């Protein structure tokens, strides 16, 4: 995913997070009502000064619009990876506890059988 795609995805993500439509954000930054639509759906790319204004209106730092980790697709992939890791840890822990419990039962049964024979 290139810089423009990351920027577009982050712009859309942070805009929606603030509950703003494309038209409303366009108005807030002082551009025509289709300006953000043109950025998000086409190859229009804002000037650095405009990026600063957009970030200000979204109440984020400008660099957040360019971070791969901020990109919703990457956030989702990271969340899925974290989820799978936690799930694997929980399964391993549960299996280990069950195995220990079964071993303890077998040892107890074996001890009881030997004790009864004596």
URVEN-V640282 format. One record per residue. N is the residue number from 1. D_CENTER is the distance of its C-alpha to the mean C-alpha in Angstrom with 1 decimal. Layout:
((N/D_CENTER) (N/D_CENTER))
This chain:
((1/16.3) (2/18.7) (3/18.6) (4/19.6) (5/17.0) (6/14.2) (7/16.2) (8/16.6) (9/13.0) (10/12.1) (11/15.4) (12/14.8) (13/11.4) (14/13.1) (15/16.3) (16/15.1) (17/13.4) (18/17.0) (19/18.6) (20/20.6) (21/22.1) (22/22.7) (23/26.3) (24/25.8) (25/23.7) (26/26.4) (27/29.1) (28/27.5) (29/27.5) (30/31.0) (31/30.8) (32/31.8) (33/29.9) (34/28.6) (35/27.4) (36/23.6) (37/24.1) (38/25.8) (39/23.1) (40/20.3) (41/22.5) (42/24.9) (43/25.5) (44/26.5) (45/25.1) (46/25.8) (47/28.0) (48/26.7) (49/28.4) (50/26.7) (51/23.2) (52/24.2) (53/25.3) (54/22.2) (55/20.1) (56/22.7) (57/22.6) (58/18.8) (59/19.3) (60/17.1) (61/18.4) (62/19.3) (63/17.6) (64/14.1) (65/15.0) (66/15.4) (67/12.6) (68/10.9) (69/7.9) (70/7.8) (71/8.2) (72/6.3) (73/7.5) (74/6.3) (75/2.6) (76/3.9) (77/6.4) (78/5.4) (79/4.6) (80/7.7) (81/9.5) (82/9.3) (83/10.5) (84/13.1) (85/14.2) (86/14.8) (87/16.4) (88/18.6) (89/19.6) (90/20.6) (91/22.6) (92/24.3) (93/25.2) (94/26.5) (95/28.5) (96/29.9) (97/31.0) (98/32.6) (99/34.3) (100/35.7) (101/36.9) (102/38.6) (103/40.2) (104/41.5) (105/43.0) (106/44.7) (107/46.1) (108/47.3) (109/48.9) (110/50.5) (111/51.9) (112/53.3) (113/54.9) (114/56.5) (115/57.6) (116/59.3) (117/61.2) (118/62.6))
